[in-house]
């Protein structure tokens, strides 16, 4: 695959092209799960693994995490701010946004909007993700949700 094709696959996943309008489906959760299965088969190698701080997730765990995130933040979206690609790797700096409308990692819905930065690095072979590294501002997200005090704010 060419560098441009790898970048297009990266954009498809991170800009969530396959998930646009899915919240308007009769059963959004089922539609998300069905779309996730389709995307998983089309652009992920079966032995894919993503490395995040403190956790390495195989494909199935990563898909379940992604489903839970979409369920909790139904308007979740990603803006790719910068993207660089070379060989089989694509790297991007991104901004994630969403409204917390469902339980996420044990945190009940707050209704708060979040905006956090992140970086993703992916390795692709034959048009499929084979490995990834992801970092996003989890502390900033927890501060925006009100579960962790922001600097200068009194503790809970």
C-alpha positions in Angstrom: 0.0 0.0 0.0 1.1 3.5 -0.6 1.7 6.1 2.1 -1.4 8.0 0.9 -3.5 4.8 1.1 -2.2 4.2 4.6 -3.1 7.8 5.6 -6.6 7.2 4.1 -7.1 4.1 6.3 -5.9 6.0 9.3 -8.4 8.8 8.6 -11.2 6.4 8.1 -10.8 4.9 11.6 -9.8 8.0 13.6 -12.3 10.4 11.9 -14.9 7.6 12.4 -16.2 7.8 8.8 -18.1 4.5 9.2 -19.9 5.7 12.4 -21.3 9.0 11.1 -25.0 9.3 11.8 -25.0 6.0 13.7 -26.6 7.5 16.8 -29.8 8.1 14.8 -30.2 4.4 14.2 -33.2 2.6 15.7 -30.8 0.7 18.0 -27.5 2.7 18.2 -25.7 0.2 20.4 -26.4 -2.7 18.0 -25.5 -0.5 15.0 -22.2 0.5 16.6 -21.4 -3.2 17.4 -22.3 -4.3 13.8 -20.3 -1.5 12.3 -17.3 -2.2 14.6 -17.3 -5.9 13.4 -17.3 -4.7 9.8 -14.5 -2.2 10.3 -12.5 -4.7 12.4 -12.6 -7.2 9.5 -11.8 -4.7 6.8 -8.9 -2.7 8.4 -7.5 -4.6 11.4 -5.2 -7.6 11.3 -6.5 -10.4 13.6 -3.3 -10.2 15.8 -3.5 -6.4 16.1 -2.4 -4.9 19.4 -2.5 -1.4 20.7 0.0 -0.1 23.3 -1.2 2.6 25.7 0.4 3.7 28.9 0.2 0.8 31.3 -2.0 -1.4 29.0 -1.5 -3.5 25.9 -4.8 -4.4 24.3 -5.3 -7.1 21.8 -7.8 -6.4 19.0 -11.0 -7.7 20.8 -10.2 -5.7 23.9 -9.6 -2.6 21.8 -12.8 -3.0 20.0 -14.8 -3.4 23.2 -13.1 -0.3 24.6 -14.0 1.6 21.4 -17.6 0.4 21.7 -17.8 1.5 25.3 -16.4 4.9 24.5 -18.9 5.5 21.7 -21.7 4.4 24.0 -20.6 6.8 26.7 -19.7 9.7 24.3 -22.2 9.2 21.4 -21.0 12.4 19.6 -17.3 11.4 20.0 -15.2 12.8 17.2 -11.6 13.3 16.3 -9.9 16.1 14.4 -6.6 15.3 12.9 -4.4 18.3 13.5 -1.2 17.0 12.0 -0.3 13.8 10.2 3.0 12.4 9.1 3.6 9.1 7.3 6.6 7.2 6.2 6.9 3.6 5.1 4.4 1.5 7.0 3.8 4.0 9.8 1.3 6.9 10.2 1.6 9.3 13.1 -1.0 12.0 14.0 -1.6 14.6 16.6 -5.4 14.8 17.2 -8.1 16.5 19.3 -10.9 14.4 20.6 -14.3 15.9 21.6 -17.5 14.5 23.0 -20.3 14.8 25.4 -20.4 12.4 28.4 -23.9 10.9 28.1 -23.3 7.4 29.4 -21.2 5.5 32.0 -17.5 5.3 31.1 -14.9 3.4 33.0 -17.2 3.4 36.1 -17.9 7.1 35.9 -21.7 7.9 35.6 -22.8 10.3 32.8 -22.0 13.9 33.7 -23.4 15.6 30.6 -20.1 17.5 30.3 -18.3 18.2 27.1 -14.7 17.2 26.9 -11.9 18.2 24.6 -8.5 16.4 24.9 -5.4 16.1 22.8 -3.7 12.9 21.8 -1.2 11.2 19.5 -1.6 7.9 17.7 1.1 6.0 15.8 0.0 3.1 13.7 1.8 0.4 11.6 0.0 -1.0 8.6 0.6 -3.9 6.4 -1.5 -4.8 3.3 -4.0 -2.1 4.2 -4.6 -3.3 7.7 -3.5 -2.0 11.1 -1.1 -4.5 12.7 0.1 -2.5 15.7 -0.6 0.9 17.3 0.5 3.2 20.1 -1.9 5.6 21.6 -1.7 8.5 24.0 -4.4 11.0 25.0 -4.8 13.4 27.9 -6.6 11.1 30.3 -5.9 13.4 33.3 -7.3 16.4 31.4 -10.4 14.3 30.5 -11.0 13.3 34.1 -10.5 17.0 35.2 -13.1 18.1 32.6 -15.5 15.4 33.8 -15.1 16.7 37.3 -13.7 13.5 38.8 -10.2 14.8 39.4 -9.7 18.4 40.5 -8.0 20.8 38.1 -4.9 22.6 39.3 -5.9 25.4 41.6 -9.2 23.8 42.5 -9.9 22.3 45.9 -9.8 18.5 46.2 -13.0 16.5 46.4 
